[in-house]
Structures are given as C-alpha cells and as structure tokens.
C-alpha cells in the first residue's frame, strides 16, 4: 500500500504543474494579440457611438493603462492567475454577469450529459468487447466489429442529426433541449435543485414525471456522445480478451471444468480492465470537450452556448479564457480518479515508481 499512496501523491503533485503549463500557454496565445486590439474587448458590445479619433485613442490608452495590458508577460500572467485563485474570472459584457457565475450556472447541464454518457459507454464497451473477443469469428464478434466500425466512423454531429430526424421528427419519441423552468414548476409545490441533475433532483423532489421526462431528453445526446468512444473501448477490450484467452491461467481454468461465464467475468475481466482504463481515461477527457458539439446539435443550454454566442457577437476574451480553464478543471479530477482506479486494479502501475527509483539510484 505504500507504493499506492506514493503513486497517488505523485499524481496530485502533477496537477499544479499541468495547470501551470496549460494556463501559461493559453495566456501566451492571448498575448499574441496587440494591446490596442485587446483593449477594444473592454468596450461595451453592440453599442455603436460616434466620437473623434483623438477621443477614441484616449479611451484605448486609458484601458491599456488601467488594466496593465502593456506590462511584461510574466506580470500579466501572474495577475491573471491570482485573480483566478481569488474567484475573479472577469466580467462578461455580452451577458452582463461575472464569468465564473455564468460557468457555474451552465455546468450541471453539461456534466449530466457527460455523466450518463460515461455510465452508458464504459459497461457496454467492456461487456461487448469481452464477449466478442472471447469467441472471435462467431456471430456476436462479426456483429460487434460491424457496429464498432460504423459507430467509430460517423462524426457525432452527423449521428446526432440522423437520430433527431428519426426519433424526434419522425417518431416524436425523444425531444431535444432540456426541461425549462416552467416545466419544472408545473404541479404542486416548488422544485428544489439539490444536485443540478434533473434526473436526480426529480426523484429528490418526489417528481418522477420530471425524472422520466429528463431521461427522454437525454437519450439522444447520450447515445450520440457515447457511440464513438464505445467503439474504441470495445475494440481495445476485444483485443485484450483475445490475448488473454491463450494464457496459461485460462487454459488451466478450462481444464478444471469451470463454466465459461465464470472464467470470463471473474478471471478474464480483471486483466482486461488494465488496458481498458487507458481508453476510459481518454474517453472521459474527450467526452467533457466533445459534449459541446452535442449541446449545439440538441439545443441544450450548457457551457457551449456561452462560447458559441460570444464568438458570434463581439469576442468576449474573459469568457473564452474562463471557459478554457474551466474545461481543464473539469477534466483533471476525472483523469485523477481513473488513474487511481487503474492503480488499484493493477499493482504493476503503482510499482513503476519503485522500479524507476531503483534504476536511477546509484
């Protein structure tokens, strides 16, 4: 267990370094823009006004001086990071609200889709890949490979539009969007938001109708977001299962007369999980960022709408930068949890640290 806790400590220490590198690169990209152009982002959007050239230049100069836009890069970056740590992420003139407050308000909608997508794709990817790899060449294996090929080849936004045309426009089963405040207040009493997930808050409020309706709205976005990552995880699991079936412990288990079901789920699955964790981690990170495309297709008022609207209008630098940092902060905890689970499942992962120390020591 000593090696496990040392492994966790190393992962925790990597987080500040990762955040430093990412934020430093992000702010360096912003610094490429001249101070005069960045100063125009502080002007009120969509409010045309007439003024003399000298007056406009004076306003720009004052904005540069007040906000230190001509200071050296380390000074500006340090000031920005300190403001982030203090919860001052800037003000969005487009929405007329603090950036951090806007991001918090939209987080629940985005995380609910990502949560159910992971809940859907991980068990399905492991189970389908395991069954396909256990008996390669059989009917289930051929069906899996066909579906995985098709699912991995279709871009999510194309798949989303295709599913909408069939299951909403054609059949009217699964509507897009998310439940509105008016829908939540229908019925007796008020609706309290405990977790931000409508599927859970509906149960906590005693409103099963809200939970069921929220699930109907989530079906198409979750399926659209999950398919491509399910295909990848299933393929990796299938390849790992085929590699495991020829090993001695599997042959010995078969020779003892154990049921194939027991061999698959109690022996093979444990070793197949190890390479599968890498795919799960990549899928989790990709889902957090890929969910924004799905939100646009299904008209879900999540984090993506903030940035999409700001890019259509006057660019909102504070909102765009805050969105980028916020996305990283959402991904890092998920990656940490999956790394810890991987270390618990495979002792060799956490023992890599001890081996490296022995090789480096004189």
N, C-alpha and C positions, 0 to 999 in steps of 0.2 A: 504493500500500500504506500510505502514511502515514495517509490518511483511514480505512482499515480498522482499523488499530491504535488510532487515536484513538476510533473507534466502539466497539471492544471495551473500551477503558479507561473510556469513559462508562458502558457497561453494568455494568462491575464496580463503579464508584462508586455506581451507583444501588442496588445490592444492600443495603448497610448502611442507606441511607435507607428502603428498603422494609421491611426487618426492624424498624427503629425504629418506623415508623408502625404496622405490624401488631401488634407486641408491646405498644406503648403503648395501642392500642385494646383489645386483649384484657385487659390488666390493669385498664384503666379499667372494663370491664364487670364484672370481679370485684370491684372496689372499691365497686360499687353496693350490694353485699350488706353489711349492718351487721357490724361486727367481732364482735359476740356470736354471730351465726349462722355466720360463717366459723370462729370458734373451735371450734364443735361438730364441724367436719370433722376436727379433730385428735384427737378421742376415738376409742377403739377401736371398730370397727364390729361390729354383731351381737353385742354383749356387754351385755345389759341388767343393770343393777345398781340397787340402791335406796340412796338417800342423802338426807340432809336438804337442804332448799332452800338453806340457807346454805352448805353444803359444795359443792354443785354450782356456785353462783355464784362461790365462791372458786376452784374449778378453772378456770372460764371466764376469770376475771380473770387468773389466773396464765398461762394460754395466750396471752391477748392481750398481756400484758406481755413474756413470753419471746420471742414471735415478732414483736413490734412491729406488731401489727395495727391499732393506733390511731395510727400515725405518719402524717405527711402523704403524699399520693400520690407525689410525686417520690422521697421517701426509700424507700418500699416498692418502687416500680418499679425504682429503681436497685439495691437489694439483690437483687431477683429476677433482674435481668439479669446481675449479677455472678455469682450462683450458677449461672445457665445457662452462662455462659462457662467456669466452673470445672468443669463437668460435674456439678454438684449440682442435679439437676432435681427433687428432692424424693423423698419416700418414700411408697409406696402401701400404706396399712394393709390394703386389701382383698386385695391379692396378697402382701403381706409381702415386698416387694422394692423396690429403687430404681427410680424411674420410667424413667430412661434405659436401664437394663439390660433392662427389660421391653420397651421400644420396639425396642431393637436385636434382641432375640430374635425378634420378630414381623415385622421389616422384610423379610426375604428372601421370605416367602410373598406379601406384598403386592406387592413390586417384581417378582416373577416373573410375576404375572398382568398387571401394567401393562406390562411389557416386551414380552411376547408379544402383547398387545392392540395396542400401537403398531406392532410388527413386522408384524402382520396387516393393520391398517386403512390404514396410510399407502400401501404399494404398491397395495393393492386399490382404495382410494379414488381415487388418481391415475390408475391404468390404466382403471378403469371409467368415470370421468368424462371422461377424454381420448377414449376410443373412442366414448362416447355423444355428446359434443359435436362430434366430427369429422364425423359424418353425422347431424345431427338429424332426427328424424322417422322414421328407419329402425327396423327390428325391435329392434336392440340398445338404441337410445335409448328406445323405449317400454318395454321390459322394465326397463331401469335406472331410469327415472322411477317406475315402479310399485313396484319393490323399495325404492327410496330413500324413497318416500312411506310405505310400510308400516313400514320399519325406523326411520324418524325419528318415527313416531307412537306406537310401543309403548314404554312405560316399561321400563327394564331389569329391574326385579324381576318384572314380569308376563312378560316374554320369558323370563327365567330359569326361572320356574316352568313355563312352557309347554314349554320344551326339556327340562326334567327329566322331565316327565310322559311325553314321547315317547321320548327317547333313553336314559333310565335306568329309569324304571318300566316302560315298555312294551317296549323293546328290550334294555335292560341293557348298552348299549354303553359309555357314558361315566359312570362313577360320580362322585358329588360328593366333597367333602372333599379332603384331601391325604394323602400317604403317611405312615404313623405310624412311630415309631422301631422298632417290632417288625418291620414290613415291611422297613425298611432293613437290619436286621441279619440277615435271612434269607439264607442262603447261606454261602459260605466267606469268612472274614476279617471285619474291621470296615469300617464305612462312614465315610469322612472327608468333612467338609463344607468344601470349598475356597471355593466362591462363595456358598453358600446357596441356589442354584438347583438343585433336584433334577434337572432335565433335563440340566444341565451336569455336576453332581457325579457323576451316574450314569455318564457317559462317562469322567470322570477317574478313577473307581474301577474301571473295567472292568466295569461292571454295566449292560449295555444293557437288561436287563429292567427295571431301575429307571427308566431314561430313558423307555422306551416306556410304562410304567405311569404315570409322572408326566405325560406328554403326554396320556394318556387322561383324567386328572383335570382337565387344563387346558382341554380343548376347549370344553366348555360355558361355563365362566366367561369365557374369552377371547372367544368369539363373542358372548355376551350383552353384554359390556362394549364391544365394538367396533362393533356394528351401528349404533347411533345416531350415532356420530362418523364412521363410514364414509359414512353417508348425507349428512351435512353436507359433508364434504370432497369427496365425489363431485359434489355439486351445484355447489359453488364451482368445481371443476375443469372441469366441463361448461360452465358459463357463460363461464369464461375461454377455453376452447378455441373456443367459438363466436365469441367476439370476435376471437381470433387468426386464424381461418381466412379472414377477409375482408381481412387486411392485405397490403400490397404484397409483402413478402418471401415469403409463402406463395404468392401468385399467380405470382411470378417463379419459385419453385421448381417449381411445377406446369408452367409454360410451358417450363422446361428439360427436362421429361420425367423428373423424379426420381420414384422409387417412392413411393407414398403412405406406406408403412411408414417409409421413411427421413425423410420430411417430418414425420411425427407424432413419432417418437421422438428425432430428432436436432435438430429445429428448434423445433417447437411446444412440446414438453415443457419445454424450458428456460425459456420465457417463462411457461408456465402454472404453474411451480413458485413463482413470486413471490407471487401471491395465495394459493396453496395453503399457503405457510408460515405465514401468519396463522392459518388454520384448524388446521394441525398443532399450533401452539403452544397454541391454546385447547383442542384435543382432549387434548394431553398434560397440561395442568393439570387438566382435568375428569376425566381417567381416574384420576389419582392420588387425587382425592377421591371419584370415583364408584365406585372399586373396593371401597369399604367396604360398599356396598349388595350388591354381588355376593358378597362374602365371607360375608355373613349368609345369603343365599339358598342358597349352595352349601356352607355349613358349613365354611368354610376358616378355620383358626386364624391369622388375620393381625392387623393392627393394630386392625381394627374391633372384634374381640371384646373387647379390653381396655376400650374405652369403653362398649360396649353393656352389658357385665356391670357396670361401675361405676355406670351410670345406673340399672340395675335394682335394685341394692342401695343402700347409703349413698353419696351422691355423693362421688367422690374428686377433690377440686379439683386436687391436684398432678398426677394422671394426665391429667385432662381438659385442663388448661393445657399440659402437656408434649406431649400428642397434637396439640393445635392448632399449637404452634410446630414440632413435628417434621414435620407435614404441609407447612407452608410451606417448611421446609428441603429437603424432597424435591422440591417443585415448582420452586423458583427455579433450581437447576442445569439442569434440563431446559429451562426457558424461555431461559436464557442460551445453551445450545448451539444451540437453534433460531434464536435471534436472530443468532448468529454465522454459522450456515449460510445464513440469509437474506441477510446482508450479503455473503457470498462469492458467492452466486448472482446478486444484483442490485446492481451498483455504485451505483445511484441511492440505495439505502438508506443506505449509509455516507457518501455525498456530501451528504446532507441537513444534516449538521453543518456542513460548509464553507459551504453556502448560507446557513444561519441566521447564521453568524458574519459573513458579508459584509453581510447585511441589517441586523444590529444595529450593526455598526461605523459610526462617524460618517464 
